Amino acid sequence: MATEGAPSSSEYISHHLTNWTVGHGFWTWHIDTLLISGAVGLLAFVGMALVARRATSGVPPFWQNMFEYVTSIVDSQVRDTFHGESQLITPLAITIFVWVFLMNAIDLVPVDFLPQMSGMAGAEHFKFVPTTDPNLTFGMSLTVFVLMMFYNFRFKGVGGWLHEVFTVPFGPYLFPLNVLFRLIEDLAKPISLALRLFGNMYAGEMVFILISLLGVFQGFLALPWALFHILIITLQAFVFMMLTIVYMAMATETHG
């Protein structure tokens, strides 16, 4: 039973998982998601630009070494997966991996620290991990979907794309099945991309919150889970990046 004046377990969980919102209905804005995702993106890519401007051909400093390592890994994945001609894919993949990883990494900050800071600033609710908000993950996945459709039209043309929609995989005489399968396939891509990232990060945040409810005993579980969660946040950023590359590669492939 909660002590007098202290929130119950359900109130505590709800407080940590409620967004700071403005507006109503479809036009509800999640201010915390917009602020944190924007600040993280600005910090990351301004920082990378500064590191690039100060890059040296000698022994690289720590941050240059880190960014070169990430860039080389991502570029290698793009070269192995995407066989079309485009200068956008590698920068897109780097942006996705770095941005998603850093937004995920906020989950490693103790669950009560940042909400207490926002509470002191007057915000009743403030959800600090943007990737636990499905609005953000769906926004990113829909952007990937739009780019995927753009690459379909760019590499195949409208006629080539329509030919593929109506004839693959069962031939022109079964075009209703072809269209149905293509519709399901294309809709499943952004939905699965968004829900995979959101679901994993939301579950991880929930585990941290439940551990914090253990009081003095939370230390026995918080550190092991945090160490394991480092793998999760890295893997989810990598998976989102790789699926984006794969979708772009599929959009450039022709079927005769």
C-alpha positions as CSV (number, residue, x, y, z in Angstrom):
1,M,0.0,0.0,0.0
2,A,1.3,3.5,-0.9
3,T,2.2,5.8,1.9
4,E,0.0,8.9,2.4
5,G,0.9,11.6,-0.1
6,A,3.1,9.3,-2.2
7,P,1.8,8.1,-5.6
8,S,0.6,4.6,-6.0
9,S,2.4,2.2,-8.3
10,S,0.0,2.7,-11.1
11,E,0.2,6.5,-10.7
12,Y,4.0,6.4,-10.7
13,I,4.0,4.3,-13.9
14,S,1.4,6.5,-15.6
15,H,3.4,9.6,-14.7
16,H,6.6,8.3,-16.3
17,L,4.8,7.1,-19.5
18,T,2.6,10.2,-20.1
19,N,3.6,12.7,-22.7
20,W,3.5,16.5,-22.4
21,T,0.8,17.3,-24.9
22,V,-0.7,20.4,-26.5
23,G,-3.9,20.3,-28.5
24,H,-6.7,17.7,-28.9
25,G,-7.5,14.7,-31.1
26,F,-5.6,14.3,-34.3
27,W,-3.8,17.6,-33.8
28,T,-2.3,16.7,-30.5
29,W,1.4,17.7,-30.3
30,H,3.8,15.7,-28.1
31,I,6.0,18.6,-27.1
32,D,8.5,16.5,-25.1
33,T,9.0,14.1,-28.1
34,L,9.6,17.1,-30.4
35,L,12.0,18.9,-28.1
36,I,14.1,15.9,-27.1
37,S,14.3,14.3,-30.6
38,G,15.2,17.7,-32.1
39,A,17.8,18.6,-29.4
40,V,19.4,15.1,-29.7
41,G,19.5,15.4,-33.5
42,L,20.9,18.9,-33.4
43,L,23.6,18.0,-30.8
44,A,24.6,14.9,-32.7
45,F,24.9,16.3,-36.2
46,V,26.4,19.6,-35.2
47,G,28.9,17.7,-33.2
48,M,29.7,15.4,-36.1
49,A,30.1,18.4,-38.4
50,L,32.6,20.0,-36.0
51,V,34.5,16.8,-35.7
52,A,34.7,16.5,-39.5
53,R,35.9,20.1,-39.8
54,R,38.7,19.4,-37.3
55,A,39.6,16.0,-38.7
56,T,43.3,15.2,-38.9
57,S,45.2,12.7,-41.0
58,G,47.4,11.9,-38.1
59,V,46.5,10.0,-35.0
60,P,42.7,10.7,-34.7
61,P,41.3,12.0,-31.5
62,F,38.6,9.9,-29.7
63,W,35.5,11.5,-31.3
64,Q,37.0,11.4,-34.8
65,N,37.9,7.8,-34.3
66,M,34.4,6.9,-33.1
67,F,32.7,8.7,-36.0
68,E,35.0,7.2,-38.6
69,Y,34.3,3.8,-37.1
70,V,30.6,4.2,-37.3
71,T,30.8,5.7,-40.8
72,S,32.9,2.8,-42.1
73,I,30.6,0.2,-40.7
74,V,27.5,1.8,-42.1
75,D,29.1,2.4,-45.5
76,S,30.1,-1.2,-45.6
77,Q,26.5,-2.3,-44.9
78,V,25.2,0.0,-47.7
79,R,27.8,-1.3,-50.2
80,D,26.9,-4.9,-49.4
81,T,23.1,-4.4,-49.6
82,F,22.3,-1.5,-51.9
83,H,23.5,-2.0,-55.5
84,G,21.8,1.0,-57.1
85,E,23.4,4.3,-57.8
86,S,22.5,6.9,-55.2
87,Q,24.5,9.3,-53.0
88,L,21.6,9.6,-50.5
89,I,21.6,6.1,-49.0
90,T,24.8,6.2,-46.9
91,P,24.1,9.6,-45.3
92,L,20.5,8.5,-44.7
93,A,21.7,5.3,-43.0
94,I,24.3,7.1,-40.9
95,T,21.6,9.7,-39.8
96,I,19.2,6.9,-38.8
97,F,21.7,4.9,-36.9
98,V,23.2,7.8,-34.9
99,W,19.9,9.5,-34.3
100,V,18.0,6.4,-33.2
101,F,20.9,5.2,-31.1
102,L,21.2,8.5,-29.2
103,M,17.4,8.8,-28.6
104,N,17.4,5.2,-27.3
105,A,20.4,5.9,-25.1
106,I,18.4,8.4,-23.0
107,D,16.7,5.3,-21.6
108,L,19.9,4.6,-19.6
109,V,19.5,7.8,-17.5
110,P,17.9,6.9,-14.1
111,V,14.2,7.0,-14.6
112,D,13.5,9.6,-11.8
113,F,16.3,12.0,-12.5
114,L,15.1,13.7,-15.7
115,P,11.4,13.8,-14.6
116,Q,12.4,15.5,-11.4
117,M,14.4,18.1,-13.4
118,S,11.4,18.7,-15.7
119,G,9.1,18.9,-12.7
120,M,11.3,21.6,-11.2
121,A,10.8,23.5,-14.5
122,G,7.1,23.3,-14.1
123,A,6.3,20.4,-16.5
124,E,3.7,18.0,-15.0
125,H,4.5,15.3,-17.5
126,F,7.6,14.9,-19.6
127,K,8.5,11.7,-21.4
128,F,12.2,11.7,-22.1
129,V,12.8,8.8,-24.4
130,P,11.4,9.8,-27.9
131,T,11.4,6.3,-29.3
132,T,8.9,5.1,-26.7
133,D,6.4,7.4,-28.4
134,P,4.8,5.7,-31.4
135,N,4.1,9.0,-33.0
136,L,7.9,9.5,-33.6
137,T,8.6,5.9,-34.7
138,F,5.7,6.0,-37.2
139,G,6.8,9.4,-38.4
140,M,10.3,8.0,-39.1
141,S,8.9,4.9,-40.8
142,L,6.5,6.9,-43.0
143,T,9.4,9.0,-44.1
144,V,11.3,5.8,-45.1
145,F,8.1,4.6,-46.9
146,V,7.9,7.9,-48.9
147,L,11.6,7.5,-49.9
148,M,11.0,3.9,-50.8
149,M,8.2,4.9,-53.2
150,F,10.3,7.7,-54.6
151,Y,13.1,5.2,-55.4
152,N,10.5,2.8,-57.0
153,F,9.4,5.5,-59.4
154,R,13.0,6.8,-60.0
155,F,14.5,3.5,-60.9
156,K,11.5,1.7,-62.6
157,G,9.4,4.6,-63.8
158,V,5.6,4.7,-63.4
159,G,5.1,2.1,-66.1
160,G,7.7,-0.3,-64.7
161,W,6.3,0.0,-61.2
162,L,2.8,-0.6,-62.3
163,H,4.0,-3.6,-64.4
164,E,5.6,-5.0,-61.2
165,V,2.5,-4.4,-59.1
166,F,0.2,-6.2,-61.5
167,T,2.4,-9.1,-62.7
168,V,4.7,-10.1,-59.7
169,P,4.8,-12.8,-58.5
170,F,1.9,-14.8,-60.2
171,G,1.9,-13.3,-63.6
172,P,-0.6,-11.0,-65.4
173,Y,-3.6,-13.4,-65.3
174,L,-3.7,-13.4,-61.5
175,F,-3.3,-9.6,-61.2
176,P,-5.9,-9.2,-58.3
177,L,-3.7,-11.5,-56.1
178,N,-0.6,-9.6,-57.2
179,V,-2.1,-6.3,-56.2
180,L,-3.4,-7.6,-52.9
181,F,0.0,-9.1,-52.0
182,R,1.8,-6.0,-53.0
183,L,-0.6,-3.8,-50.9
184,I,-0.1,-6.0,-47.9
185,E,3.7,-6.0,-48.4
186,D,4.0,-2.3,-48.8
187,L,1.8,-1.5,-45.8
188,A,3.5,-4.0,-43.6
189,K,6.9,-2.3,-44.0
190,P,6.3,1.0,-42.3
191,I,4.0,-0.6,-39.7
192,S,6.5,-3.3,-38.7
193,L,9.4,-0.8,-38.8
194,A,7.7,1.6,-36.4
195,L,6.2,-1.0,-34.0
196,R,9.4,-2.9,-33.7
197,L,11.4,0.1,-32.4
198,F,8.5,1.4,-30.3
199,G,7.7,-1.9,-28.8
200,N,11.2,-2.8,-27.7
201,M,12.0,0.6,-26.3
202,Y,8.7,0.9,-24.5
203,A,9.2,-2.5,-22.9
204,G,12.7,-1.6,-21.9
205,E,11.5,1.7,-20.3
206,M,8.7,-0.2,-18.5
207,V,11.3,-2.6,-17.0
208,F,13.4,0.3,-15.7
209,I,10.3,1.9,-14.1
210,L,9.3,-1.4,-12.5
211,I,12.8,-1.9,-11.1
212,S,12.7,1.6,-9.6
213,L,9.6,0.6,-7.7
214,L,11.7,-1.9,-5.7
215,G,13.2,1.0,-3.7
216,V,16.4,0.0,-1.9
217,F,16.5,-3.3,-3.8
218,Q,16.6,-1.8,-7.2
219,G,20.4,-1.7,-7.4
220,F,20.6,-5.5,-7.7
221,L,18.7,-5.4,-11.0
222,A,19.2,-1.9,-12.4
223,L,22.8,-2.3,-13.3
224,P,22.5,-5.7,-15.0
225,W,19.4,-4.6,-16.9
226,A,21.2,-1.3,-18.0
227,L,24.2,-3.3,-19.3
228,F,21.8,-5.6,-21.2
229,H,19.8,-2.6,-22.4
230,I,22.9,-1.2,-24.1
231,L,22.8,-4.2,-26.4
232,I,19.1,-3.6,-27.1
233,I,19.4,0.1,-27.9
234,T,22.3,-0.5,-30.3
235,L,20.5,-3.5,-31.9
236,Q,17.3,-1.5,-32.5
237,A,19.2,1.4,-34.1
238,F,21.0,-1.1,-36.3
239,V,17.9,-3.0,-37.3
240,F,16.0,0.2,-38.2
241,M,19.0,1.3,-40.3
242,M,19.4,-2.1,-42.0
243,L,15.7,-2.4,-42.8
244,T,15.8,1.0,-44.4
245,I,18.7,0.1,-46.6
246,V,17.0,-3.2,-47.5
247,Y,13.7,-1.4,-48.4
248,M,15.6,1.1,-50.6
249,A,17.5,-1.8,-52.3
250,M,14.2,-3.6,-53.0
251,A,12.8,-0.4,-54.5
252,T,15.6,-0.3,-57.0
253,E,15.4,-4.0,-58.1
254,T,13.6,-4.8,-61.3
255,H,11.7,-8.0,-62.2
256,G,12.0,-7.9,-65.9
